[in-house]
Amino acid sequence: MIYGLGMVDMGMTLDFGQIVADNEFALMIKRLLLGIPVSDDELAVDLIKEVGAGGHFLSEMHTMNFMRQSQWYPKLIDRNVYARWKEEGATDYTKRVNEEAKRILETHQPEPLPDDTVKMLREIIIEAEKREGVI
């Protein structure tokens, strides 16, 4: 179980950029927990026999397809070489996660709750307010 996303200062503070960073780490962990599938197709047993000793697999569609399936591609962790990172603005991870948090806060449109859920929540609030003498 992963909990406490975005918490800093011993959980006394919540940081939106940290939530975004922690979410990316959680996605990485989720991918790792899927494990490594082991089958004749995954291991390319037939392809290994076909290509043989001294051959290579880089131009094989099997390699490309399975690489795409098995790789985890982060959204914000930068895996570029240093020169490309510099070319693209040399932004550090903190800046990228904070920019993504701002983008989410500015653009996210949550889906409305179903009507029956809204009704139930209103009833709970009204009951609580009655108990507390608010209404």
C-alpha positions as CSV (number, residue, x, y, z in Angstrom):
1,M,0.0,0.0,0.0
2,I,1.3,3.4,-0.9
3,Y,-0.1,6.3,1.1
4,G,0.9,9.9,2.0
5,L,1.5,11.1,-1.5
6,G,2.5,14.7,-1.5
7,M,3.2,14.8,2.3
8,V,6.2,16.8,3.5
9,D,7.3,18.0,6.9
10,M,6.3,14.7,8.6
11,G,2.8,14.9,7.0
12,M,2.1,18.3,8.4
13,T,2.2,19.9,4.9
14,L,0.9,18.9,1.5
15,D,2.9,19.9,-1.6
16,F,1.2,19.7,-5.0
17,G,4.5,19.2,-6.8
18,Q,5.3,16.4,-4.4
19,I,1.9,14.7,-5.2
20,V,2.8,14.7,-8.9
21,A,6.3,13.4,-8.2
22,D,5.0,10.7,-5.8
23,N,2.4,9.7,-8.4
24,E,5.1,9.1,-11.0
25,F,7.0,7.0,-8.5
26,A,3.9,5.0,-7.6
27,L,3.3,4.4,-11.4
28,M,6.9,3.1,-11.6
29,I,6.4,0.8,-8.7
30,K,3.1,-0.4,-10.1
31,R,4.9,-1.3,-13.4
32,L,7.6,-3.2,-11.4
33,L,5.0,-5.2,-9.5
34,L,3.6,-6.5,-12.8
35,G,6.7,-8.6,-12.9
36,I,8.5,-10.0,-15.9
37,P,6.3,-12.3,-17.9
38,V,8.1,-15.5,-18.9
39,S,6.8,-17.3,-22.0
40,D,8.3,-18.6,-25.2
41,D,7.0,-15.5,-27.0
42,E,8.2,-13.1,-24.4
43,L,11.6,-14.8,-24.3
44,A,11.7,-14.8,-28.2
45,V,12.7,-18.5,-28.2
46,D,11.8,-18.9,-31.9
47,L,13.4,-15.7,-32.9
48,I,16.7,-16.6,-31.1
49,K,16.7,-19.9,-33.1
50,E,16.0,-17.9,-36.3
51,V,18.6,-15.2,-35.8
52,G,21.2,-17.6,-34.5
53,A,24.6,-17.0,-33.0
54,G,26.3,-13.8,-34.2
55,G,23.1,-12.2,-35.3
56,H,21.3,-9.2,-33.6
57,F,17.8,-8.5,-32.6
58,L,17.6,-4.7,-33.0
59,S,16.0,-4.7,-36.4
60,E,13.4,-7.3,-35.4
61,M,9.8,-6.2,-35.0
62,H,9.5,-8.6,-32.1
63,T,12.2,-6.7,-30.3
64,M,10.4,-3.3,-31.0
65,N,7.0,-4.6,-30.0
66,F,8.1,-6.2,-26.7
67,M,10.4,-3.3,-25.8
68,R,7.4,-0.9,-26.2
69,Q,5.2,-3.2,-24.1
70,S,7.7,-3.8,-21.3
71,Q,9.3,-0.4,-20.9
72,W,7.8,2.1,-18.5
73,Y,7.9,5.7,-19.9
74,P,7.9,8.4,-17.3
75,K,6.1,11.6,-18.0
76,L,8.4,13.9,-16.0
77,I,11.6,11.9,-15.1
78,D,14.0,13.0,-17.8
79,R,16.0,10.1,-19.3
80,N,17.8,12.2,-21.9
81,V,21.5,12.5,-22.1
82,Y,23.0,15.7,-20.5
83,A,23.5,17.5,-23.8
84,R,19.8,17.0,-24.9
85,W,18.6,18.0,-21.4
86,K,20.6,21.2,-21.7
87,E,19.2,21.8,-25.2
88,E,15.6,21.4,-24.0
89,G,16.0,24.0,-21.2
90,A,17.8,22.1,-18.4
91,T,14.8,22.1,-16.2
92,D,15.2,20.1,-13.0
93,Y,12.6,17.6,-11.7
94,T,11.3,19.9,-9.1
95,K,10.5,22.5,-11.7
96,R,8.8,20.0,-14.0
97,V,6.6,18.5,-11.3
98,N,5.6,21.9,-10.0
99,E,4.7,23.0,-13.5
100,E,2.7,19.9,-14.0
101,A,0.9,20.4,-10.7
102,K,0.0,24.0,-11.8
103,R,-1.2,22.7,-15.2
104,I,-3.5,20.2,-13.5
105,L,-4.9,22.7,-11.0
106,E,-5.6,25.1,-13.9
107,T,-7.1,22.7,-16.3
108,H,-8.5,19.7,-14.5
109,Q,-12.3,19.3,-14.8
110,P,-13.5,16.5,-12.5
111,E,-16.4,14.4,-13.6
112,P,-19.6,15.3,-11.6
113,L,-20.7,12.9,-9.0
114,P,-23.8,10.8,-9.8
115,D,-27.0,12.4,-8.7
116,D,-27.8,9.6,-6.1
117,T,-24.3,10.2,-4.6
118,V,-24.9,14.0,-4.3
119,K,-28.3,13.3,-2.7
120,M,-26.8,10.9,-0.2
121,L,-24.0,13.4,0.7
122,R,-26.6,16.2,1.1
123,E,-28.6,14.0,3.5
124,I,-25.4,13.2,5.5
125,I,-24.5,16.9,5.8
126,I,-28.1,17.9,6.8
127,E,-28.1,15.2,9.5
128,A,-24.7,16.3,10.8
129,E,-25.8,20.0,10.9
130,K,-29.0,19.0,12.8
131,R,-26.9,17.1,15.4
132,E,-24.5,20.1,15.8
133,G,-27.4,22.6,16.0
134,V,-26.3,24.4,12.8
135,I,-29.8,24.1,11.3
